Amino acid sequence: MKLSGFTFRWLFALLVVFITFNPTGFSFSHWVWPLANEQVPLKILAGLVLFGCYVVYLNATFRSLGLLGIILIVAFCGTVIWLFIDQGWMDWRNGSTMSWVMIFIISCVMGLGVSWSHIKKRLTGQFDTDDIGD
């Protein structure tokens, strides 16, 4: 896998998370809430498409990284955030900044999860295969 492959997967994860929620006010969650009777089929269709994207990404993430790998990545990102706050580079009381940071972290976990099998193959030479039921 080339860097462009990882970048594409990560950018798509970032797009999915950004469309779901972002602090700009232009997101799926801002569009749907409060629930109104206008454009209900379109809202349901958009929700199902987003849900499908999350199912694919989160399934691949849990299968490739496992719970321990996800915890490790989140702990690493949390420690980096703690460092930034401790050094005074970031204010944890700023909700907008923290929203952007969380969007970035979630997309990184999802992007790494989808790409991890490729990265592991390049690092170790070992292939990962899916279990196929009978």
CYANA upper distance limits for C-alpha pairs under 8 A (distance plus 0.5 A):
  1 MET  CA      5 GLY  CA      6.55
  1 MET  CA      6 PHE  CA      7.82
  1 MET  CA    118 HIS  CA      6.33
  1 MET  CA    119 ILE  CA      7.54
  1 MET  CA    122 ARG  CA      7.91
  2 LYS  CA      6 PHE  CA      7.31
  3 LEU  CA      7 THR  CA      6.54
  4 SER  CA      8 PHE  CA      6.51
  5 GLY  CA      9 ARG  CA      6.82
  6 PHE  CA     10 TRP  CA      6.55
  6 PHE  CA    111 GLY  CA      7.74
  6 PHE  CA    112 LEU  CA      8.35
  6 PHE  CA    115 SER  CA      6.60
  7 THR  CA     11 LEU  CA      6.43
  8 PHE  CA     12 PHE  CA      6.64
  9 ARG  CA     13 ALA  CA      6.80
  9 ARG  CA    111 GLY  CA      6.08
  9 ARG  CA    114 VAL  CA      7.63
  9 ARG  CA    115 SER  CA      7.65
 10 TRP  CA     14 LEU  CA      6.59
 10 TRP  CA    107 SER  CA      6.95
 10 TRP  CA    108 CYS  CA      6.98
 10 TRP  CA    110 MET  CA      7.72
 10 TRP  CA    111 GLY  CA      4.63
 10 TRP  CA    112 LEU  CA      7.75
 11 LEU  CA     15 LEU  CA      6.55
 11 LEU  CA    107 SER  CA      8.37
 11 LEU  CA    111 GLY  CA      8.21
 12 PHE  CA     16 VAL  CA      6.72
 12 PHE  CA    111 GLY  CA      8.48
 13 ALA  CA     17 VAL  CA      6.75
 13 ALA  CA     57 TYR  CA      8.13
 13 ALA  CA    107 SER  CA      5.57
 13 ALA  CA    108 CYS  CA      8.21
 13 ALA  CA    110 MET  CA      6.64
 13 ALA  CA    111 GLY  CA      6.35
 14 LEU  CA     18 PHE  CA      6.37
 14 LEU  CA    103 ILE  CA      7.67
 14 LEU  CA    104 PHE  CA      7.41
 14 LEU  CA    106 ILE  CA      8.43
 14 LEU  CA    107 SER  CA      5.25
 14 LEU  CA    108 CYS  CA      8.20
 15 LEU  CA     19 ILE  CA      6.43
 16 VAL  CA     20 THR  CA      6.71
 16 VAL  CA     50 LEU  CA      7.41
 16 VAL  CA     53 CYS  CA      7.75
 16 VAL  CA     54 TYR  CA      8.32
 17 VAL  CA     21 PHE  CA      6.84
 17 VAL  CA     22 ASN  CA      8.47
 17 VAL  CA    103 ILE  CA      6.76
 17 VAL  CA    106 ILE  CA      7.90
 17 VAL  CA    107 SER  CA      7.03
 18 PHE  CA     22 ASN  CA      5.97
 18 PHE  CA     27 SER  CA      7.68
 18 PHE  CA    103 ILE  CA      7.20
 19 ILE  CA     26 PHE  CA      8.47
 19 ILE  CA     27 SER  CA      5.60
 19 ILE  CA     28 PHE  CA      6.38
 20 THR  CA     27 SER  CA      6.17
 20 THR  CA     28 PHE  CA      5.43
 20 THR  CA     29 SER  CA      6.51
 20 THR  CA     50 LEU  CA      7.96
 21 PHE  CA     26 PHE  CA      8.46
 21 PHE  CA     27 SER  CA      5.61
 21 PHE  CA     28 PHE  CA      6.79
 21 PHE  CA     29 SER  CA      6.29
 21 PHE  CA     30 HIS  CA      7.93
 22 ASN  CA     26 PHE  CA      7.57
 22 ASN  CA     27 SER  CA      6.56
 22 ASN  CA     99 SER  CA      7.45
 22 ASN  CA    100 TRP  CA      7.69
 22 ASN  CA    103 ILE  CA      8.05
 23 PRO  CA     96 SER  CA      6.35
 23 PRO  CA     99 SER  CA      7.05
 23 PRO  CA    100 TRP  CA      7.94
 25 GLY  CA     30 HIS  CA      6.46
 26 PHE  CA     30 HIS  CA      6.82
 26 PHE  CA     31 TRP  CA      7.67
 27 SER  CA     31 TRP  CA      6.64
 28 PHE  CA     32 VAL  CA      6.60
 28 PHE  CA     47 GLY  CA      8.38
 29 SER  CA     33 TRP  CA      6.52
 30 HIS  CA     34 PRO  CA      8.38
 32 VAL  CA     36 ALA  CA      8.25
 32 VAL  CA     43 LYS  CA      7.21
 36 ALA  CA     40 VAL  CA      8.16
 39 GLN  CA     43 LYS  CA      6.70
 40 VAL  CA     44 ILE  CA      6.62
 41 PRO  CA     45 LEU  CA      6.57
 42 LEU  CA     46 ALA  CA      6.60
 43 LYS  CA     47 GLY  CA      6.53
 44 ILE  CA     48 LEU  CA      6.62
 45 LEU  CA     49 VAL  CA      6.76
 46 ALA  CA     50 LEU  CA      6.73
 47 GLY  CA     51 PHE  CA      6.46
 48 LEU  CA     52 GLY  CA      6.56
 49 VAL  CA     53 CYS  CA      6.86
 50 LEU  CA     54 TYR  CA      6.77
 51 PHE  CA     55 VAL  CA      6.64
 52 GLY  CA     56 VAL  CA      6.81
 53 CYS  CA     57 TYR  CA      6.69
 54 TYR  CA     58 LEU  CA      6.16
 55 VAL  CA     59 ASN  CA      6.22
 56 VAL  CA     60 ALA  CA      6.70
 57 TYR  CA     61 THR  CA      6.54
 57 TYR  CA    110 MET  CA      6.52
 57 TYR  CA    111 GLY  CA      8.38
 57 TYR  CA    113 GLY  CA      7.95
 57 TYR  CA    114 VAL  CA      6.73
 58 LEU  CA     62 PHE  CA      6.54
 58 LEU  CA    110 MET  CA      7.07
 58 LEU  CA    113 GLY  CA      8.19
 59 ASN  CA     63 ARG  CA      6.59
 60 ALA  CA     64 SER  CA      6.47
 60 ALA  CA    113 GLY  CA      6.63
 60 ALA  CA    114 VAL  CA      5.87
 61 THR  CA     65 LEU  CA      6.18
 61 THR  CA     66 GLY  CA      7.64
 61 THR  CA     70 ILE  CA      8.49
 61 THR  CA    109 VAL  CA      8.05
 61 THR  CA    110 MET  CA      6.51
 61 THR  CA    112 LEU  CA      7.90
 61 THR  CA    113 GLY  CA      4.23
 61 THR  CA    114 VAL  CA      6.01
 62 PHE  CA     66 GLY  CA      5.18
 62 PHE  CA     67 LEU  CA      6.98
 62 PHE  CA     70 ILE  CA      8.19
 62 PHE  CA    113 GLY  CA      7.60
 64 SER  CA    113 GLY  CA      6.50
 64 SER  CA    114 VAL  CA      7.86
 64 SER  CA    116 TRP  CA      6.70
 64 SER  CA    117 SER  CA      6.81
 65 LEU  CA     69 GLY  CA      5.25
 65 LEU  CA     70 ILE  CA      6.62
 65 LEU  CA    113 GLY  CA      6.36
 65 LEU  CA    116 TRP  CA      7.51
 66 GLY  CA     70 ILE  CA      6.85
 67 LEU  CA     71 ILE  CA      6.63
 68 LEU  CA     72 LEU  CA      6.58
 69 GLY  CA     73 ILE  CA      6.75
 70 ILE  CA     74 VAL  CA      6.64
 70 ILE  CA    109 VAL  CA      7.38
 71 ILE  CA     75 ALA  CA      6.42
 72 LEU  CA     76 PHE  CA      6.60
 73 ILE  CA     77 CYS  CA      6.70
 73 ILE  CA    109 VAL  CA      7.28
 74 VAL  CA     78 GLY  CA      6.42
 74 VAL  CA    105 ILE  CA      7.92
 74 VAL  CA    109 VAL  CA      8.00
 75 ALA  CA     79 THR  CA      6.55
 76 PHE  CA     80 VAL  CA      6.82
 77 CYS  CA     81 ILE  CA      6.74
 77 CYS  CA    105 ILE  CA      7.28
 78 GLY  CA     82 TRP  CA      6.60
 79 THR  CA     83 LEU  CA      6.62
 80 VAL  CA     84 PHE  CA      6.76
 81 ILE  CA     85 ILE  CA      6.67
 82 TRP  CA     86 ASP  CA      6.43
 83 LEU  CA     87 GLN  CA      6.52
 84 PHE  CA     88 GLY  CA      6.69
 84 PHE  CA     89 TRP  CA      5.57
 84 PHE  CA     90 MET  CA      6.05
 85 ILE  CA     89 TRP  CA      6.36
 85 ILE  CA     90 MET  CA      5.38
 85 ILE  CA     91 ASP  CA      6.53
 85 ILE  CA     92 TRP  CA      7.15
 91 ASP  CA     97 THR  CA      8.25
 92 TRP  CA     97 THR  CA      8.18
 92 TRP  CA     98 MET  CA      6.93
 93 ARG  CA     98 MET  CA      8.39
 94 ASN  CA     98 MET  CA      6.84
 95 GLY  CA     99 SER  CA      6.55
 96 SER  CA    100 TRP  CA      6.90
 97 THR  CA    101 VAL  CA      6.74
 98 MET  CA    102 MET  CA      6.62
 99 SER  CA    103 ILE  CA      6.67
100 TRP  CA    104 PHE  CA      6.70
101 VAL  CA    105 ILE  CA      6.68
102 MET  CA    106 ILE  CA      6.53
103 ILE  CA    107 SER  CA      6.63
104 PHE  CA    108 CYS  CA      6.58
105 ILE  CA    109 VAL  CA      6.74
106 ILE  CA    110 MET  CA      6.73
107 SER  CA    111 GLY  CA      6.32
108 CYS  CA    112 LEU  CA      6.39
109 VAL  CA    113 GLY  CA      6.43
110 MET  CA    114 VAL  CA      6.72
111 GLY  CA    115 SER  CA      6.67
112 LEU  CA    116 TRP  CA      5.94
115 SER  CA    119 ILE  CA      6.75
116 TRP  CA    120 LYS  CA      6.37
117 SER  CA    121 LYS  CA      6.63
117 SER  CA    127 PHE  CA      7.87
117 SER  CA    128 ASP  CA      6.59
118 HIS  CA    122 ARG  CA      6.85
119 ILE  CA    123 LEU  CA      6.71
120 LYS  CA    124 THR  CA      6.33
120 LYS  CA    125 GLY  CA      7.76
120 LYS  CA    126 GLN  CA      7.46
120 LYS  CA    127 PHE  CA      8.32
121 LYS  CA    125 GLY  CA      5.10
121 LYS  CA    126 GLN  CA      5.43
121 LYS  CA    127 PHE  CA      6.00
121 LYS  CA    128 ASP  CA      8.11
122 ARG  CA    126 GLN  CA      8.44
